[in-house]
Amino acid sequence: MIELAPSILSADFARLGSEIQAAVDGGATLLHVDVMDGHFVPNITLGPPVVASLRKVSRVPLDCHLMIQRPDDFIPAFAEAGADWISVHQEACVHLDRTLRLIASHGCKPGVVINPGTPVHTLDEILPLVHHGLVMSVNPGFGGQTFLHSSLKKMELLAKIRESRGLEFRIEVDGGVHHETVTDIVQAGAEILVAGSAIFEHGAPRENTRQLLESALDAATQSSRNLSPAVEANSPADARTRLTLS
């Protein structure tokens, strides 16, 4: 299932409640909350009080992306504030297994994030623990950056690993998601699309959300159509036909 997660970092904070409601009205099914500490990434954004305020005005899940050092110290506060999903960076966690279990122990869905320079296989041991794996398609810290096409291979690899190991985690992408990149992103296997500038930067978040989600769903439909002949060609019935003819 394709879902669009508007990143509130790009919204107008003077009208945050109305802007996120407009995005939800346009089809967004969760809200992405970028938390930065000025140490792990070169920017400072927001903390649990903003999450608590969002929880009061929106019923959709809050997807809190912790771009911070020592995330274990802050996970309880974000959970108490109303976070539904909490993701942490592989690069920021000394004991990643423990951190993911801590998130789950607070009733939140645990996610893991990798930066552009981090290989997918650093996640091999913990993928069974996560609800979602987030691929950064820009270097974290600021919105409005150019999409890094090398991230597509990471999404494809995660999708292959998930299938080969029979896992159920979802694949999320954050950075440079807009109309020009969304088709490649969806066809690479991403299901949860974080978008900030494409939704909020030029006003009309309801319509921007609707149009971007429509483009993503069209890409998913096209990808499914392209896959169908390959699936049929490898079906048991087709295998029996080839055996009979041989």
Beta strands, then each sheet from edge to edge (+ up, - down):
strand 1: 3-6
strand 2: 31-36
strand 3: 62-67
strand 4: 85-89
strand 5: 109-114
strand 6: 132-136
strand 7: 170-174
strand 8: 192-195
sheet 1: 1+ 8+ 7+ 6+ 5+ 4+ 3+ 2+
end
